[in-house]
Amino acid sequence: MTREAARFPPDVAAALKQPSGRKSLRYTRARTLTGPQPWDLLLMSTPSNEGVFSARVPDTKLNLRFIRAGCDEGTRVALVNIGALIDGAKHWDITLEWDPDRMAIAVRDQHDRRARPPRGRWPPES
C-alpha cells in the first residue's frame, strides 16, 4: 500500500504557483519523525502537473528542504537544519519565501515565540 504525501493547505498551494511570495504554515510533527531518517521523506507537496512543483522534505542529515521546480525556473532548493527541533518541538511554524532570484525557509518551535528560527536560503550565502 502506498501513501501520498500531504498537500499544502489550499492558500499556500495557490501562493506557491505564483512567481514570488511569502507564506507561513503550521506543521505538527508526526510521532514517527524523530532523529535522522534512513531516506528522504516527502512531507508535503503541490500537485506536480500544475506547472510548478513545490515540496517540503526532511532529509537524512536533519535538514528540511523547500523545493521549487518549474519549466521556467528549473529546480531550486533551500534547506535549513532542524536537528534542534526534530526530537523536542512537536508543533512548528514554517515560513517559505520565494521570488525568481532567491528562496528561503525558516522553521521554529510554534510555542517558543522568542526563539530565533534557523533559516536556509537559495542561493546559499557565502
Secondary structure as UniProt FT lines:
FT   STRAND          6..7
FT   HELIX           10..16
FT   STRAND          21..28
FT   TURN            31..32
FT   STRAND          44..45
FT   TURN            48..49
FT   STRAND          52..58
FT   TURN            60..61
FT   STRAND          63..70
FT   TURN            71..73
FT   STRAND          74..81
FT   HELIX           83..86
FT   TURN            87..88
FT   STRAND          91..98
FT   STRAND          103..109
FT   TURN            110..111
FT   TURN            113..114
FT   STRAND          119..122
//
